[in-house]
Amino acid sequence: MRDKVRAATARSKTERPVSAVVADLNPVLRGWSAYFRNGNSGRSCNAVDGYVHERLAIFACRELRVRGRNWTTRFTYGWVSRFGVYRLTGNVHRVTAHASR
């Protein structure tokens, strides 16, 4: 998953707007979420959400020619949700291991 996010937000793609990158990433995130949402994958979903947020912020820094690594203060979760990034957090469904009797 990290490789797909890294490829979509690569340095060579800075000519594209962030909204176009998000449009390419959302189907990948939805598919990953649909496959892994049953079970105990909450930590993995949080890690992927954080990684997507970081890579999009770094991508926007390159696009806007902003220097510095303080992306958490410039690009908050409100900024990410404005673009409509599909969030994996909150989509995990706990499934019981055994059928009820």
Backbone hydrogen bonds, N-H to C=O, Kabsch-Sander energy under -0.5 kcal/mol:
donor,donor_aa,acceptor,acceptor_aa,energy
5,V,1,M,-2.1
6,R,2,R,-2.7
7,A,3,D,-2.3
8,A,4,K,-2.0
9,T,5,V,-1.6
10,A,7,A,-1.0
13,K,10,A,-1.6
14,T,11,R,-1.1
16,R,13,K,-1.5
20,A,17,P,-0.5
21,V,17,P,-1.6
22,V,18,V,-2.5
23,A,19,S,-1.9
24,D,20,A,-1.4
25,L,21,V,-1.9
26,N,22,V,-2.5
28,V,24,D,-0.6
29,L,25,L,-2.5
30,R,26,N,-2.7
31,G,27,P,-2.1
32,W,28,V,-2.2
33,S,29,L,-2.4
34,A,30,R,-2.4
35,Y,31,G,-1.8
36,F,32,W,-2.2
37,R,33,S,-1.1
39,G,37,R,-0.6
39,G,93,H,-2.0
41,S,39,G,-0.6
45,C,41,S,-2.1
46,N,42,G,-2.1
47,A,43,R,-2.3
48,V,44,S,-2.3
49,D,45,C,-2.4
50,G,46,N,-2.3
51,Y,47,A,-2.1
52,V,48,V,-2.7
53,H,49,D,-2.3
54,E,50,G,-2.4
55,R,51,Y,-2.7
56,L,52,V,-2.4
57,A,53,H,-2.1
58,I,54,E,-2.4
59,F,55,R,-2.3
60,A,56,L,-2.4
61,C,57,A,-2.1
62,R,58,I,-2.0
63,E,59,F,-2.2
64,L,60,A,-2.8
65,R,61,C,-0.7
66,V,61,C,-2.4
71,W,69,R,-1.6
73,T,70,N,-0.7
74,R,70,N,-1.1
75,F,71,W,-2.6
76,T,74,R,-0.7
80,V,76,T,-1.6
81,S,77,Y,-2.5
82,R,78,G,-1.5
83,F,79,W,-0.8
83,F,80,V,-0.7
84,G,81,S,-0.9
85,V,80,V,-1.3
91,N,88,L,-1.8
93,H,37,R,-2.8
94,R,92,V,-0.5
